[in-house]
């Protein structure tokens, strides 16, 4: 059976794409969230509660889909917006920290580190399943959620996902994920 011109072109594009690596990145002005946090350094040092206007960027590497795209830019931006909206104007608290005690009672969150104690309204807190709310762990948190969503897209050929979080205009932390979730 004879191939149509479109089938020949698509076959040629597919052959070319097999020998090339592709990626898309998104770093938009709207991918900013404001949040408060503190981190611990060792077992005895704890920063004061402070805030940042975090910026988020990501890169998705993989093969081309039938539309010659790695992933749609608009979809990627919108998914990142959904994830970061849940962090915006919140206090970021680690739930896996070995020393910080986090408890919820009557819609209040109490946090204890040695002799220091904080209390926040529960609605103002984002609980992160991390050991410390560093920019690296925040990038990991965002990336894990984005990776879950990317794996639901039919036809995507994901090789690697990289998510970056900038906490202070040029202080970026990055987390990279291989497509299969292994390291």
N, C-alpha and C positions, 0 to 999 in steps of 0.2 A: 504494500500500500504506500502511495506517495505521501510524503510529509508536506504540510502546508508551509507557506513562507514563515508564518508566525511560529510554528513548531520548530522549524530550522533555526530561527533566530533565538528562541528560548533555549534550544539545545546548545547552541554556540555560547550563549551567555552563561549557561550552567557549566560548560566545560572551562571557560575562562575563570569563573568564580571559584572553581575547585582549587586553583593554584594561587589564590589570593586570600588575604586576611582582611576582614572588614570589621569596623567598629563604629559606633555612634556615641556621642557624648552630649550630655545636657548639663548646662550650668546657666541657669536663668535667674534674673533678678527676683522673680517671685518665689524661688526656692530658698526662702529665708524663714527661720522661725526664731522667736525670742524665748529663752528659757533660763531658769536659775538652776544652779547645781553647786556642788562642792565635791572635791575628790580627796581621798586620803592618800598619804604617802607613807608607806610602812604601817606599823601598828600604832604609832603614837602621834603622827602629824595629820591634821585635818585642816583643809583650807576653810576660809570663811565662805559663807553662802554668798554667791555672786552670780551675775547673769551675763549672757552673751546674745548677740544677734548672729546665730549660726547660719552659715551658708552651706548648701548641699550641692554636690555635683556627682554625676555618675557616668561611667563608660560601660557600654555593653558590646562585647565582641562576639562574633559568630558568623555563621554562613548567611547567605541571602535567602529570603523567603521567595515565593513565586512572584512577588511584586518588586524584587531586587532591593529589598530593604532588610536590614538586620532586625530592627524593631521600629515601629512608628514613633516619631519624636513626640507627637502630641500625647499619645497613650503614655509614654514614659514620663513625661512631665506631669501629667495628671495623676499617675500612680504615686510619684514622689510627693506631690502636693497632698494627697490623701494621708500618706504616712506622716509627713511633717506637721500636718494640721493637728494631729493628736498630741504633738509635743509642744505646740505653740502656746506661749503664755502659761507654762506649767513649771513646776519644780520637778526636776528629773531626779528620781531616787533609785538607787540600785537595790534589787531584791536578793541578789546573790552574794552580797558582801559578807565576809566571814565575821566582821566585828560590828558593823552597823546594824542596829536593831530597828526594824520598821514594823509598826503595829497600827491597825485601824480600829477605832472605837467610835461609835456614834458619829460617823461621817467626818471624823478627824483622824489625821495621820500624825502619829508621834514618831520621831526619829531620835535615836540615842547613839552617840559615839563618845565613849568614856564619860566624862563629866558634862559634855555638851548635849543639849536637848533642843529640838525644834518641834513645833506643832503647826500643821497646815490643814486647811479645809481639804477634804478628800477630792473634791472636784477640781482643785488646783494642782493636783499631783499626777505625773506620768510615772508609773512603775515600770522600770526597765529590768528585764531578766539578765542583768550583767553584774559583775563584781565591783565595778567602779564606773562612775559616769564621766569617764575621760572621752575626749573627742574620738579616740580610736574605737572605744566600745559603742559610742553613739553611731558611728559609721557602720559598725558591725550590725547593730540593731536595725538600722534602716535597710541595710543591704539584705539581711535575712528576710525581711518582709517583702522587699522588692523581688528577690529571687523566687520566693513562693509564687508571686503573681506572674513572673515571667514564665515559669514552668507550666502555667495554665494556658499559654497562648499556643494555639495550633499552628504548626509549621515553623516555629522558631527553632533555629539551630544554634543554641547558646554555647559558647566556648568559655567565656569568662565575664564576670561582673565585677566592676570596681566602684566603690562608693566612697566619696570624700566628704569630710565635714571640716569647715573652716570656722574656728571659734574666735578668731581675732584678726581679721583682715590680713591674711597671708600665713596663718598658722594652720596648715592643713594636716589632717590625719586621714589615712586611706585604709580601707579593708578590701581585699580581693577574694573573690569566690570563684572556684572552678565550676563548670556547668553541672557536674555530677554531685556537688556538695562535699567532695573529698578535698583534702588539703595537699 
